[in-house]
Amino acid sequence: MDMEDLKAMFDEAYEGKFEAIKSRIAKDKDLVIVQDANHRTMLHWASLGGHFDIVKFLVDHNSPIDAVDDVSMTPLILAATAGRTDVVRYLLSQGAHVNAKNDQGHSPLQRACSKGWKEIVELLLKNDADVNIADIRGARPLHRAATLGLMPIVDILLRTKGIEVNVTDIYGNTPLHLSCEEGRTEVALLLVKHGANVEYMNKERNTPLDLADKALKDEIKKLKERGA
């Protein structure tokens, strides 16, 4: 197979051309393990594209379910990133590693939280995703969702058993630090209601209140005065 034909094969997987993929595999079953220049298999591309039928076909034909590309992305991480709920559900049902990490330490849950994919976040958590999993900078899923102001995701995480509200990244920031710094009022107030420490200092000796604007600072103080 020349480079042009190889590229066409991966394009077919990404674009959902099921009949073309079936025809190729019928001629050579070993194509399921062939990688492109970035070490991605057809399963990576079909998962990213959200093509359930191709994903199932490839897994049925022994495509490695937890294969990693050149930045350690698995098919599940790609599917979670792209919001491919059906593919995520299927890969999990087939034993895909729910807490796999890429080279930045990002897991499927962290990616889904960052993108705001509520259904996928719930699905991953139901399948034993580590709610406190850390990336290479110590950021947890709650840090990522709080920074971006993704209220529905923050709410799900805070209701998950074992969540650590005051966990810090390598800079000493808690999720509350980051939500205050970014002006995410609703998220910050919800974190405080769930026990976030408003006086905890990061490595620059700033508390969450130090990073909040006046309006948010006043809201937090009012909430604390009411017993939160």
C-alpha positions in Angstrom: 0.0 0.0 0.0 1.5 3.3 -1.0 1.3 6.5 1.0 -1.6 8.0 -1.0 -3.7 4.8 -0.6 -2.8 4.7 3.1 -4.0 8.3 3.6 -7.2 7.5 1.7 -7.9 4.6 4.1 -7.6 6.8 7.2 -9.7 9.5 5.5 -12.4 6.8 4.9 -12.4 5.8 8.6 -12.7 9.5 9.7 -15.4 10.3 7.1 -17.5 7.2 7.9 -17.1 5.3 4.6 -18.1 1.9 6.0 -18.3 -0.1 2.8 -14.8 1.1 1.8 -13.4 0.0 5.1 -15.2 -3.4 5.0 -13.8 -4.0 1.5 -10.2 -3.2 2.6 -10.4 -5.4 5.7 -11.8 -8.3 3.7 -8.7 -8.2 1.6 -6.2 -7.7 4.5 -7.3 -8.1 8.1 -3.9 -6.8 9.3 -4.9 -3.3 8.2 -6.6 -2.8 11.6 -3.2 -2.4 13.2 -1.6 -0.2 10.6 -0.7 3.3 11.8 -0.4 6.7 10.0 2.5 9.1 10.4 1.1 10.2 13.8 0.7 6.5 15.0 -3.1 6.7 14.6 -5.0 3.6 13.5 -8.3 3.5 11.7 -10.0 3.0 15.1 -8.6 6.4 16.3 -10.0 8.1 13.2 -13.4 6.4 13.3 -13.7 7.2 17.0 -12.8 10.8 16.4 -15.3 11.0 13.5 -18.0 9.4 15.7 -18.8 6.5 13.3 -20.2 3.8 15.6 -20.6 1.2 12.9 -17.0 1.4 11.8 -15.7 1.5 15.4 -17.7 -1.7 16.2 -16.5 -3.4 13.0 -12.8 -2.6 13.7 -13.0 -3.7 17.3 -14.7 -6.9 16.2 -11.8 -7.4 13.9 -9.3 -7.1 16.7 -8.2 -3.5 16.4 -6.3 -2.6 19.6 -8.8 -0.7 21.7 -6.3 1.2 23.7 -3.8 2.0 20.9 -1.9 5.2 21.5 -0.8 7.8 18.9 2.3 9.9 19.0 0.9 12.0 21.9 -0.6 9.0 23.7 -4.2 9.7 22.6 -6.4 6.6 22.7 -9.6 6.2 20.7 -11.6 6.8 23.9 -9.8 10.0 24.6 -10.5 11.2 21.1 -14.1 10.2 21.2 -14.6 11.9 24.6 -13.0 15.1 23.2 -15.2 15.2 20.1 -18.4 14.5 22.0 -19.1 11.1 20.4 -21.4 9.7 23.0 -22.3 6.4 21.3 -18.7 5.6 20.6 -17.6 6.4 24.1 -20.4 4.1 25.5 -19.3 1.3 23.2 -15.6 1.6 23.8 -16.2 1.5 27.5 -18.4 -1.6 27.1 -15.5 -3.2 25.4 -13.1 -2.5 28.2 -11.3 0.6 27.0 -9.2 2.1 29.7 -11.4 4.9 31.3 -8.4 6.6 33.0 -5.9 6.5 30.2 -3.9 9.7 29.8 -2.3 11.5 26.9 1.2 13.0 27.1 -0.3 16.1 28.9 -1.9 13.9 31.4 -5.4 14.5 30.1 -7.9 11.7 30.6 -11.2 11.1 28.8 -13.0 12.8 31.7 -10.7 15.8 31.7 -11.3 16.3 28.0 -15.1 15.8 28.2 -15.2 18.3 31.1 -13.2 20.9 29.2 -15.6 20.6 26.2 -18.8 20.6 28.3 -20.0 17.2 27.2 -22.4 16.6 30.0 -23.7 13.2 28.9 -20.2 11.9 28.3 -19.0 13.2 31.7 -21.8 11.3 33.4 -21.1 8.2 31.4 -17.4 8.2 32.2 -18.1 8.7 35.9 -20.6 5.8 35.9 -17.8 3.7 34.5 -15.4 4.5 37.3 -13.5 7.4 35.8 -11.3 9.0 38.5 -13.0 12.3 39.4 -9.8 13.6 40.9 -7.4 12.5 38.1 -4.5 15.0 37.6 -2.8 16.2 34.5 0.9 17.1 34.3 0.2 20.5 35.9 -1.8 19.0 38.7 -5.1 20.2 37.3 -8.2 18.0 38.0 -11.4 17.9 36.0 -12.9 20.3 38.5 -10.1 22.8 37.8 -10.8 22.6 34.1 -14.6 23.0 34.4 -14.4 25.8 37.0 -11.9 27.8 34.9 -14.2 27.7 31.9 -17.3 28.4 33.9 -19.1 25.2 32.8 -21.8 25.2 35.5 -23.5 21.9 34.5 -20.2 20.1 34.5 -19.1 21.6 37.9 -22.5 20.6 39.4 -22.0 17.0 38.2 -18.5 16.8 39.6 -19.5 18.3 42.9 -22.2 15.6 43.3 -19.7 12.8 42.6 -18.6 10.7 45.6 -15.0 11.4 46.5 -14.6 14.8 44.8 -11.9 16.9 46.4 -13.1 20.5 46.3 -10.0 22.1 47.7 -7.4 20.1 45.7 -4.6 22.2 44.3 -2.6 22.2 41.0 1.2 22.7 40.8 0.7 26.4 41.2 -1.3 26.0 44.4 -4.5 27.0 42.9 -7.8 25.4 43.9 -10.8 25.3 41.5 -12.1 28.3 43.5 -8.9 30.3 42.8 -9.4 29.8 39.1 -13.1 30.5 38.9 -12.6 33.7 40.9 -9.7 34.8 38.6 -11.8 34.1 35.5 -14.9 35.9 36.9 -17.1 32.7 36.9 -19.5 34.0 39.5 -22.1 31.1 39.5 -19.3 28.5 39.6 -17.4 30.3 42.4 -20.6 30.6 44.5 -21.4 26.9 44.0 -17.9 25.9 45.0 -18.2 27.9 48.2 -21.6 26.3 49.0 -19.8 22.9 48.7 -17.0 23.9 51.1 -14.4 25.5 49.0 -11.9 27.4 51.2 -11.9 31.1 50.5 -8.8 31.7 52.5 -6.4 29.2 51.0 -3.3 30.8 49.6 -1.7 29.6 46.4 2.0 29.7 45.8 1.9 33.4 45.0 0.2 33.8 48.4 -3.1 34.9 46.8 -6.4 33.7 48.2 -9.4 33.2 45.9 -10.8 36.5 47.2 -7.6 38.2 46.2 -8.2 37.1 42.6 -11.9 38.0 42.5 -13.3 41.3 41.3 -15.2 43.5 43.9 -18.6 42.3 42.8 -17.7 38.6 43.1 -15.8 39.2 46.3 -18.9 40.8 47.8 -21.1 37.9 46.7 -18.8 35.4 48.3 -18.7 37.4 51.6 -22.5 37.6 51.7 -22.7 33.8 51.1 -20.2 33.2 53.9 -22.1 35.5 56.3 -25.2 33.4 55.6 -23.3 30.3 56.9 -22.0 28.7 53.7 
